[in-house]
Amino acid sequence: MISGKIEGLEELLKDLNKVNDQLYDEVRDEGVDIINDVRNKAIKGMKNTPVDTTKGSARRFTTNKTTGRRKSIKTGKAAKFHYPSLPGNYPAIDSGELVGSVMTSEHEFELEVGSIAPHALPLETRKRNPRMWLKPSFKGIPMEKRLVAAFVKGLDRMLDGGMRL
């Protein structure tokens, strides 16, 4: 048997693996920035949403101090008013549960933004008078463009000697 060996291949593969890790980090960091931009846009949208103040639109409610559950009531000194947002806008803040629970999470190859508030999903998916808060937050954010730019920036840094092998 006769054989040949490529000298330095192992070192080259190790160097390529380092480059891959550095490019991955560059793109992932931009992905984290994007998902935080979506989160911030959702929170800002809820804080700045126009509310419906027309007569009859407000609902009175009281909150059970023990359970935290709300119930509609017609009268009473403890009653508070809730003014709903206008249809097609972000939901109006009432208790602050939704806006306070919008969060991001990172997994190995996945970045998420969402909420654990029980009414988060129904607000987003209901057919009648939806008050979407997550889907419109993704609009206008050039995700693909930003991720490609991060990849190119990482390559440029590597080629200019900014990334160490």
C-alpha positions in Angstrom: 0.0 0.0 0.0 1.1 3.5 -0.7 -0.3 6.6 0.9 0.1 10.3 1.1 -0.5 12.8 3.7 -1.6 16.5 3.5 0.6 18.4 5.9 -1.1 21.1 8.0 -4.6 20.0 7.2 -5.5 19.5 10.9 -4.3 23.0 11.7 -6.2 24.4 8.8 -9.4 22.7 9.9 -8.9 24.0 13.5 -8.4 27.5 12.1 -11.5 27.2 10.0 -13.5 26.1 13.0 -12.3 29.2 14.9 -13.4 31.4 12.0 -16.8 29.6 12.0 -17.2 30.3 15.7 -16.3 33.9 15.3 -18.7 34.4 12.3 -21.4 32.6 14.3 -20.9 35.0 17.3 -21.1 38.0 15.0 -24.4 36.9 13.4 -25.8 35.7 16.7 -25.1 39.1 18.4 -26.9 40.9 15.6 -29.8 38.4 16.0 -30.0 39.2 19.7 -30.1 42.9 18.9 -32.9 42.3 16.4 -35.0 40.3 18.8 -34.5 43.0 21.5 -35.6 45.6 18.9 -38.8 43.6 18.4 -39.4 43.4 22.1 -38.9 47.1 22.6 -41.1 48.0 19.7 -43.9 45.8 21.2 -43.6 47.6 24.6 -43.4 51.0 23.0 -46.5 50.2 20.8 -48.5 49.2 23.9 -47.4 52.3 25.8 -48.3 54.6 23.0 -51.4 53.0 21.6 -54.5 55.3 21.0 -57.4 54.4 23.2 -61.1 54.5 22.5 -62.6 57.2 24.7 -66.0 57.3 23.0 -69.0 57.1 25.3 -69.8 53.6 26.3 -66.4 52.2 25.4 -64.9 52.1 28.9 -65.5 49.2 31.2 -65.6 49.3 35.0 -63.8 46.6 36.8 -62.5 45.7 40.2 -59.6 43.4 41.1 -59.7 40.7 43.7 -56.7 41.4 46.0 -56.2 37.8 46.9 -56.4 36.1 43.4 -55.6 39.1 41.2 -58.5 38.3 39.0 -60.6 41.1 37.6 -64.4 41.2 37.2 -66.6 43.7 35.6 -68.9 45.7 37.8 -71.5 48.4 37.2 -70.9 50.6 40.3 -68.7 51.0 43.3 -66.0 53.2 44.7 -63.3 50.6 44.0 -64.1 50.4 40.4 -61.5 51.4 37.8 -62.1 52.2 34.2 -60.4 50.4 31.3 -60.4 52.1 27.9 -59.7 49.6 25.1 -57.4 50.4 22.3 -58.7 51.3 18.9 -59.2 48.3 16.6 -56.0 47.4 14.6 -53.7 49.0 17.2 -51.6 47.5 20.0 -53.6 46.6 23.1 -54.1 49.3 25.7 -52.3 48.8 29.0 -54.6 47.9 31.8 -52.9 46.0 34.6 -49.5 46.1 32.9 -49.3 42.3 33.0 -48.7 41.9 29.3 -46.3 44.8 28.8 -44.4 43.7 31.9 -44.0 40.1 30.7 -42.7 40.7 27.1 -39.4 39.0 27.2 -36.7 37.4 25.0 -35.0 34.1 25.3 -32.0 32.5 23.7 -31.4 28.9 22.9 -28.5 27.4 20.9 -29.8 28.1 17.4 -33.0 30.0 18.3 -33.9 33.4 19.5 -37.5 34.1 20.8 -39.6 37.0 21.9 -42.9 36.4 23.6 -45.0 36.7 26.7 -46.3 34.3 29.4 -49.3 36.5 30.2 -52.4 34.3 29.8 -54.2 36.9 27.6 -51.1 37.4 25.2 -52.1 34.7 22.8 -55.9 35.5 22.6 -55.1 39.1 21.9 -52.9 38.1 19.0 -55.1 35.5 17.5 -58.7 36.4 18.1 -60.8 36.9 15.0 -63.0 39.7 16.2 -61.3 43.0 17.0 -57.8 41.6 17.3 -55.3 43.7 19.3 -52.1 42.2 18.0 -48.9 43.1 19.8 -46.3 40.7 18.5 -46.8 40.4 14.8 -46.8 44.1 14.0 -43.6 44.5 16.1 -41.7 42.4 13.5 -42.8 44.7 10.7 -40.4 47.2 9.5 -37.3 45.5 11.0 -35.0 44.4 8.1 -33.9 41.2 9.8 -32.5 39.4 6.8 -30.6 42.5 5.7 -29.1 43.0 9.2 -28.1 39.4 9.5 -26.4 39.4 6.1 -24.6 42.6 7.0 -23.4 41.1 10.3 -22.0 38.1 8.4 -20.2 40.3 5.9 -18.9 42.5 8.7 -17.5 39.4 10.3 -15.8 38.3 7.1 -14.4 41.8 6.6 -13.0 41.7 10.1 -11.5 38.3 9.6 -9.9 39.3 6.2 -8.5 42.5 7.7 -6.9 40.6 10.5 -9.4 41.7 13.2 -10.3 38.1 14.0 -7.5 36.1 15.6 -7.0 32.5 14.6 
